[in-house]
Amino acid sequence: MTSIKLRQEFLNFFEKKEHKIVPSSSLLPADPTVLFTTAGMQQFKPYYLGEKSPYGLNVVSCQKCFRTSDIEEVGDQSHLTFIEMLGNFSFGGYFKEEAIKFAYELLISNFQLPISNLKVTVFGGDKEVSRDEESVKIWDKLGFSENKGNLSFVGREENFWGPTGEEGPCGPTTEIYFKNLELWNLVFNEYYQDRKRSLAPLEQKGVDTGMGLERLAMVVQNKPSVYETDLFEPIIKEIHEQKKYRGLTCVNLRSQRIIADHIKGAVFLISEGIFPSNVEQGYVLRRVLRKAIRYGKLLNLPRNFLIPLAQKVIEIYQDEYREVKSKETDILTVIQNEEEKFEKTLSQGLKQFEKITKAGDISGIDAFHLFDTYGFPLELTEELAKEKNITVDIKGFQEAFEKHREISRAGVKAKFGGIGKEATYEATRLHTATHLLHSALREILGSHVQQMGSDITPQRLRFDFSHSQKMTEEEIKKVEDLVNQKIKEDLEVKREEMDYQEAIKAGALAFFKEKYPEIVSVYSIDNFSKEICAGPHLRRTSELGIFKIIKEESCGAGIRRIRAILK
């Protein structure tokens, strides 16, 4: 069965079992404590806590996920960064018996996996939570037991899942293995874990399962690794088309796999409006792209080799995830820009690396300098250091990096919390105008637009935002006209204090999530703009006067800059 058929068969199976098929949510979660969507249950998290599900009690999905936890394992038989997580979920509709029987039926009857190759694990219990005897009894009826050697007990580290983020639903799991490959994880949400890691029973029990489509394809298609399945084969084949090396060794086999995984992850991250940067999601994107480029150099691949690989990724997924096709131009532009940028910094950085290593081991400050100035990810510095048999001060690098983050946060506070309590009237006008500009850009250009920076003087505002193309004259005029329309409407600028999570649920924009306190100020301008912000605003938009864009320009890969004034 092709991956397309496997994906559809999974969804159809549960639809027939009275589950509602729910589309994948974004890779960018609403939960501020995590960078990416890493599990299918994340979009359903509120429904395990008593909030009514608009989809009913039972749902099924194929969720886009991006995980960095196993990034160092990428290139082996089964580990990846980007995966599609197949999952069925129940919010009080059914529990362990139905979940286990559904999984058994689908694997044995529909996917025709031989039962002799299946093994299961069950939570063995600890001081806080007792052994999962209920699951043991259910599996026993299906032919799995400790005596037969196809059921074993495992501790909390392996068989107790969750929560996603710092707190939330969690519970014991039972896992299904195929020839020692972990295939399907069935989570039984029975507890709520708070930020102090204390457990309390949930009023409503729930089911949350996850099976990677890539691993399922590997098993059903009888392949030795996920990289031989039809989800990767076209990408690997394209690498072979470009190769200039001879033979096939373990080293370049792993290099091919890392490149294939990382370019796939990059395509999906960029399709979500993420751009390479030195912080948060942008840093992860830059890291996977530059690591792919580095391994491409090890294989002696040609310049811009990532572009045809990205096109293969888009070709594989364009029917299932239409955003990768609709944003193809943006995706290829960002990748090409980053590849060209890294080519320049790589050659300069290698010269600096040689100078630094003449004295021996690399200090944390020097490693951070390579990162901050030349774009060297820490792992690249480590890799080059290994080739020279020298070490890198990892702790020193992390300390330097954290110091850099603190300085950046202070700058963000000054720019986004805009201007302080003693701000001038003119600066306050301009700061209020950035809220209108931000919303206008998102309405005219699309919701991928994110505020990337801001600076205000008494004379003008400067606003940086994510967008991969130069704005047309027509787009600039539309944005300008929309802002002036909202000014003329004399809208009230309303301030509310609320819990951060409540603000996010209410639709308030917040792109620097880690800096916000629990209680935040939310400024709303009618139904047009809603942002979390710390600093002074006018009471009505009519006080702004006339808004005029004086310049639109690039200020980095995938980032545009607008300079504007108020007359």
C-alpha positions in Angstrom: 0.0 0.0 0.0 1.3 3.5 -0.9 1.6 6.1 1.9 -1.4 7.9 0.3 -3.6 4.7 0.7 -2.2 4.0 4.2 -3.1 7.5 5.4 -6.6 7.3 3.9 -7.2 3.8 5.1 -6.4 4.9 8.7 -8.8 7.8 8.5 -11.6 5.8 6.8 -11.3 3.0 9.4 -12.0 5.3 12.3 -14.6 7.3 10.3 -16.6 4.0 10.0 -16.1 3.6 13.8 -18.0 6.9 14.2 -15.0 9.2 14.5 -15.0 12.7 12.9 -12.1 13.3 10.6 -10.4 16.6 11.7 -7.7 18.3 9.4 -4.2 18.8 10.7 -3.6 21.9 12.7 -0.7 24.2 12.2 2.9 23.3 13.1 2.8 26.5 15.3 0.8 25.7 18.4 -1.3 28.0 20.5 0.6 26.6 23.6 3.4 29.1 24.4 5.4 26.6 26.3 6.3 24.6 23.1 7.9 25.7 19.9 6.1 23.3 17.6 3.2 20.9 17.3 4.8 17.6 18.3 1.7 15.4 18.8 -1.8 14.9 17.3 -3.5 15.6 20.6 -2.2 19.2 21.0 -5.1 20.8 19.0 -7.6 18.7 21.1 -6.0 19.5 24.5 -8.9 21.6 25.8 -11.4 18.8 25.2 -9.7 16.5 27.6 -10.2 19.1 30.3 -14.0 19.4 29.9 -14.3 22.0 27.2 -17.0 20.8 24.7 -15.6 19.4 21.5 -17.2 20.9 18.3 -16.4 17.6 16.6 -18.1 15.3 19.0 -16.6 12.9 21.5 -14.4 10.8 19.0 -12.1 12.2 16.4 -9.3 11.0 14.0 -6.6 13.0 12.3 -3.3 12.9 10.4 -1.3 15.7 12.1 1.8 17.5 10.9 4.4 17.3 13.6 7.9 18.7 14.0 10.2 17.3 16.7 13.7 18.3 17.8 14.0 15.7 20.6 15.4 13.1 18.3 17.3 15.3 15.9 20.6 13.8 16.7 19.2 10.3 15.9 18.1 11.4 12.4 19.7 9.3 9.8 19.2 5.9 11.5 16.5 3.5 10.7 13.4 5.4 12.0 14.0 8.8 13.5 12.9 12.0 11.8 12.2 15.6 12.6 9.0 16.1 10.4 6.5 13.3 10.8 2.8 12.8 10.1 1.1 11.5 13.2 -1.9 9.2 12.7 -4.2 9.3 15.7 -7.6 8.5 17.1 -8.9 10.4 20.1 -11.8 10.2 22.5 -12.8 12.8 25.0 -14.9 10.7 27.3 -16.5 8.6 24.5 -14.6 5.3 25.0 -11.5 4.1 26.9 -9.0 1.3 27.0 -10.9 -1.7 25.7 -12.2 0.0 22.6 -8.8 1.7 21.9 -6.8 -1.5 22.1 -9.4 -3.5 20.1 -9.5 -0.8 17.4 -5.7 -0.8 17.1 -5.5 -4.6 16.9 -8.3 -4.8 14.3 -6.7 -2.2 12.0 -3.2 -3.7 12.1 -4.2 -7.3 11.7 -7.3 -7.1 9.5 -6.8 -4.0 7.4 -3.0 -3.7 7.2 -2.5 -7.5 7.4 0.5 -7.5 9.7 1.3 -11.0 11.0 0.4 -11.2 14.7 3.6 -13.2 15.3 5.7 -10.0 14.6 3.7 -7.9 17.1 4.7 -7.3 20.7 3.1 -4.9 23.3 4.3 -3.1 26.4 2.1 -2.0 29.4 2.8 0.5 32.2 4.3 -1.5 35.0 3.4 1.0 37.8 5.4 3.0 40.3 4.9 4.8 43.6 2.4 7.3 42.3 0.4 5.2 39.7 -0.4 1.5 40.0 0.2 -1.1 37.2 -2.2 -1.0 34.3 -4.0 -4.3 35.0 -7.0 -3.3 32.8 -4.9 -3.2 29.7 -3.2 -6.5 30.6 -6.6 -8.2 30.7 -7.7 -6.7 27.4 -4.4 -7.8 25.7 -4.7 -11.2 27.2 -8.0 -11.8 25.4 -6.3 -10.9 22.1 -3.5 -13.4 22.6 -0.8 -11.2 24.3 0.6 -12.1 27.7 3.8 -12.1 29.7 3.9 -15.9 29.7 3.8 -16.0 25.9 6.6 -13.5 25.7 4.8 -10.9 23.6 3.7 -8.6 26.5 6.1 -6.9 28.9 5.9 -4.3 31.6 7.8 -1.0 31.3 8.3 1.9 33.7 7.2 5.6 33.6 10.1 6.7 31.4 8.8 4.7 28.4 5.1 4.0 29.2 3.7 7.1 30.7 3.1 9.9 28.3 2.6 13.7 28.6 1.8 16.3 29.1 2.6 18.4 26.1 4.1 21.7 27.4 4.5 22.4 31.1 1.2 21.1 32.2 -1.9 19.2 31.0 -3.5 15.8 30.5 -1.3 12.7 30.8 -1.5 9.0 31.6 -0.2 5.4 31.2 0.4 4.0 27.8 0.4 0.7 26.1 2.7 0.5 23.0 2.6 -1.8 20.0 5.9 -2.9 18.5 6.6 -4.6 15.1 9.8 -6.6 15.1 11.1 -4.3 18.0 10.2 -1.1 16.1 7.9 1.1 18.2 4.8 1.5 16.0 1.7 2.7 17.8 1.4 4.4 21.2 -2.0 4.3 22.9 -2.2 6.9 25.7 -4.9 6.7 28.4 -5.3 10.2 29.8 -6.4 9.7 33.4 -4.4 12.5 35.1 -3.7 16.2 35.0 0.0 17.1 35.7 0.5 20.7 36.9 3.7 22.7 36.6 5.0 21.2 39.9 4.7 17.7 38.3 1.9 16.8 40.7 -0.8 14.4 39.4 -4.5 14.7 40.0 -7.2 12.4 38.5 -9.1 13.8 35.5 -12.8 14.1 35.8 -13.1 12.9 32.2 -10.9 10.1 31.0 -9.7 10.2 27.4 -7.8 8.3 24.7 -5.0 9.8 22.7 -3.1 7.6 20.2 -0.2 8.2 17.8 1.3 6.2 15.0 3.9 7.7 12.6 2.8 7.3 9.0 6.4 6.9 8.0 7.0 3.9 10.3 3.7 2.4 9.3 4.8 2.7 5.6 8.1 1.2 6.5 6.4 -1.9 8.0 3.6 -2.3 5.5 5.9 -1.7 2.5 8.5 -4.1 4.0 11.4 -1.6 3.9 14.5 -1.6 6.0 14.1 2.0 7.0 11.7 4.9 6.7 14.0 6.4 4.1 13.2 3.6 1.6 9.5 4.3 1.7 7.7 6.3 -1.0 7.7 9.2 1.4 11.4 9.6 1.0 12.4 7.6 -2.1 12.0 10.5 -4.6 14.1 12.8 -2.5 16.9 10.2 -2.0 16.8 9.5 -5.8 17.2 13.2 -6.5 20.3 13.3 -4.3 21.7 10.4 -6.3 21.1 12.3 -9.5 23.2 15.2 -8.2 26.0 13.1 -6.5 29.6 13.5 -7.5 31.0 10.9 -5.1 31.8 7.3 -5.8 30.5 4.3 -3.9 28.2 4.1 -0.9 29.5 4.2 2.6 27.8 4.3 6.0 28.9 7.9 6.3 27.4 9.2 3.1 24.3 7.0 3.5 23.6 8.8 6.8 24.4 12.1 5.2 21.8 11.5 2.5 19.2 10.6 5.0 19.9 13.7 7.1 19.6 15.9 4.0 16.3 14.3 3.0 14.8 14.7 6.5 16.0 18.2 7.0 14.9 19.6 3.7 11.4 18.1 4.2 11.2 19.7 7.7 12.4 23.0 6.3 9.7 23.0 3.5 7.0 22.5 6.0 8.4 25.1 8.5 8.7 27.7 5.8 5.1 27.0 4.6 4.0 28.0 8.1 5.5 31.4 7.7 8.7 30.7 9.6 11.9 32.3 8.4 15.6 31.5 9.3 16.8 33.5 12.3 18.9 33.1 15.4 16.0 32.6 17.9 13.2 30.2 18.5 11.5 28.5 15.5 13.6 30.5 13.1 16.8 29.1 14.7 15.5 25.6 14.3 14.8 26.2 10.6 18.2 27.8 10.1 19.8 24.9 12.0 18.2 22.1 9.8 18.9 24.1 6.6 22.5 24.7 7.4 23.1 21.2 8.6 21.7 19.9 5.3 24.0 22.3 3.4 27.0 21.1 5.5 26.2 17.4 4.7 25.7 18.4 1.0 29.3 19.7 1.0 30.5 16.4 2.5 28.9 14.6 -0.4 30.3 17.2 -2.9 26.8 18.1 -4.1 26.5 21.2 -6.4 25.5 24.7 -5.3 21.8 25.3 -4.8 21.3 21.5 -4.5 18.5 22.0 -2.0 16.1 23.6 -4.5 15.3 20.4 -6.6 15.1 18.5 -3.3 12.5 20.9 -2.0 10.6 20.6 -5.2 10.4 16.8 -4.7 9.1 17.3 -1.2 6.4 19.6 -2.5 5.6 17.1 -5.2 5.1 14.3 -2.6 2.8 16.3 -0.3 1.1 18.9 -2.5 -2.3 17.0 -2.7 -2.5 16.3 1.1 -1.1 19.7 2.3 -1.9 22.3 -0.3 -0.1 25.0 1.5 3.3 23.6 0.4 2.3 24.0 -3.2 0.6 27.4 -2.9 3.6 28.8 -1.1 6.2 27.1 -3.4 7.7 30.3 -4.6 8.2 31.6 -1.0 9.6 28.3 0.1 12.2 28.1 -2.7 13.1 31.7 -2.3 13.8 31.4 1.4 15.9 28.2 0.9 17.9 29.7 -1.9 18.5 32.9 0.1 19.7 30.9 3.1 21.9 28.6 1.1 23.6 31.6 -0.6 23.9 33.4 2.7 25.4 30.4 4.4 27.8 29.8 1.5 29.4 33.3 2.1 29.5 33.0 5.9 30.8 29.4 5.7 33.9 30.4 3.8 34.5 33.4 6.1 33.7 31.3 9.2 36.0 28.5 8.1 38.9 31.0 8.0 38.0 32.2 11.5 37.7 28.6 12.7 41.2 27.9 11.5 42.5 31.0 13.4 40.7 30.0 16.6 41.8 26.4 16.6 45.5 27.2 16.2 45.6 27.6 19.9 43.8 24.3 20.5 40.4 23.7 22.1 37.5 26.1 21.3 36.2 28.3 24.2 32.5 29.0 24.7 32.9 32.6 23.7 34.7 31.7 20.4 32.0 29.1 19.6 29.3 31.7 20.2 31.2 34.2 18.0 31.2 31.6 15.2 27.5 31.2 15.7 26.5 34.8 16.1 28.8 36.3 13.5 29.2 33.6 10.9 26.0 31.6 11.4 27.8 28.4 12.5 25.4 26.2 14.4 27.0 24.8 17.5 26.8 21.2 16.1 28.7 22.3 13.0 31.5 23.8 15.2 31.5 20.5 17.2 31.7 18.4 14.0 34.6 20.4 12.7 36.3 20.2 16.1 36.0 16.4 16.1 37.8 16.3 12.8 40.7 18.1 14.5 40.5 16.1 17.7 39.8 19.1 19.8 36.9 20.0 22.1 34.3 22.8 22.4 33.3 24.4 25.7 29.5 23.6 25.4 28.7 25.1 28.8 30.5 28.3 28.0 28.7 28.5 24.6 25.3 28.1 26.4 26.2 30.8 28.9 27.1 33.2 26.1 24.0 32.3 24.2 21.8 33.0 27.2 23.4 36.3 27.8 22.7 37.2 24.2 19.0 36.1 24.6 18.7 38.4 27.7 20.1 41.3 25.8 17.7 40.5 22.9 14.8 40.3 25.2 15.6 43.7 26.7 15.7 45.1 23.2 12.4 43.5 22.4 10.9 45.0 25.5 12.1 48.4 24.5 10.7 48.1 21.0 7.5 46.1 21.5 6.7 47.4 24.9 7.4 50.4 22.7 8.4 53.3 24.5 7.7 53.5 28.2 5.4 55.5 30.5 7.1 58.8 29.9 6.8 58.5 26.1 6.1 61.7 24.1 2.7 62.2 22.5 4.2 61.8 19.0 5.9 58.5 19.9 2.6 57.3 21.4 0.8 58.1 18.2 3.3 56.2 16.1 3.3 53.3 18.4 -0.5 53.0 18.2 -0.2 53.2 14.4 2.0 50.1 14.4 -1.0 48.1 15.6 -3.1 49.3 12.7 -0.2 48.7 10.3 0.4 45.2 11.6 -3.3 44.2 11.1 -3.5 45.9 7.7 -0.4 43.9 6.5 -1.9 40.6 7.6 -5.2 41.4 5.9 -3.6 42.5 2.6 -0.6 40.1 2.4 -1.9 37.2 4.5 -1.8 35.8 8.0 1.8 34.6 7.6 2.9 38.2 8.3 4.5 38.4 11.8 6.0 41.4 13.5 9.8 40.8 13.5 11.0 44.1 14.9 10.0 47.7 15.5 11.6 51.1 16.2 10.1 54.4 16.9 11.5 57.9 16.9 9.5 61.2 17.4 9.5 61.6 13.6 8.7 58.1 12.2 8.1 54.5 12.8 10.0 51.5 11.5 8.2 48.1 11.3 9.9 44.8 10.3 7.7 41.9 9.3 7.9 38.4 7.8 7.2 38.4 4.1 9.4 36.8 1.3 8.6 39.2 -1.5 8.9 42.9 -2.3 5.5 44.6 -1.9 4.0 45.9 -5.0 2.9 49.5 -5.3 -0.7 48.4 -5.3 -0.2 46.4 -2.1 1.5 49.3 -0.4 -1.4 51.6 -1.4 -3.9 49.1 -0.1 -2.2 48.8 3.3 -1.9 52.6 3.5 -5.5 53.1 2.6 -6.8 50.5 5.0 -4.9 52.1 7.9 -6.2 55.5 7.0 -9.7 54.1 6.8 -9.5 52.8 10.3 -8.2 56.1 11.5 -11.1 57.9 9.9 -13.6 55.5 11.6 -12.5 57.0 14.9 -12.3 53.6 16.6 -11.8 53.2 20.3 -8.4 51.7 21.5 -9.5 49.5 24.3 -7.2 48.1 27.0 -7.9 44.9 29.0 -5.9 43.0 31.5 -6.2 39.2 31.3 -4.5 35.9 31.8 -1.9 35.2 29.1 -3.6 32.0 28.0 -7.0 33.7 27.9 -5.5 36.4 25.7 -4.1 33.9 23.3 -7.5 32.0 23.1 -9.2 35.3 22.5 -7.0 35.8 19.4 -4.5 38.3 20.6 -1.3 38.4 18.6 1.9 37.6 20.5 5.0 36.6 18.7 7.6 36.9 21.6 5.8 34.5 23.8 8.5 33.6 26.4 8.7 37.2 27.7 5.1 37.7 28.8 4.0 37.5 32.4 0.9 35.5 33.5 -1.3 38.7 33.4 -0.9 40.8 30.3 -2.3 44.0 28.7 -4.4 43.4 25.6 -5.1 46.3 23.3 -8.0 46.0 20.9 -9.0 48.3 18.1 -12.6 47.4 17.3 -12.6 44.0 15.6 -9.6 45.0 13.4 -6.6 44.6 15.8 -5.9 42.7 19.0 -2.4 42.5 20.4 -0.6 41.8 23.7 1.4 45.0 24.3 3.0 46.8 27.2 3.1 50.3 26.2 1.2 53.6 25.8 -1.5 54.0 23.3 -3.9 56.8 22.2 -7.6 56.4 23.2 -9.0 56.8 19.7 -7.6 56.2 16.2 -8.8 59.6 14.9 -5.9 61.2 16.9 -3.4 59.6 14.5 -4.0 62.0 11.6 -2.9 60.7 8.2 -0.7 57.6 7.9 1.9 57.6 5.1 4.3 54.9 4.1 7.6 56.5 2.9 9.6 53.4 2.2 9.3 49.6 1.8 12.5 47.6 1.6 14.3 44.3 2.5 16.1 44.0 5.8 17.0 40.3 5.7 16.1 36.9 4.1 12.3 36.7 4.2 11.9 40.0 6.2 10.6 43.3 4.9 10.8 46.7 6.5 8.3 49.6 6.3 9.1 53.2 7.3 6.1 55.4 7.8 5.1 58.8 9.2 2.0 60.5 10.6 1.0 63.8 9.2 
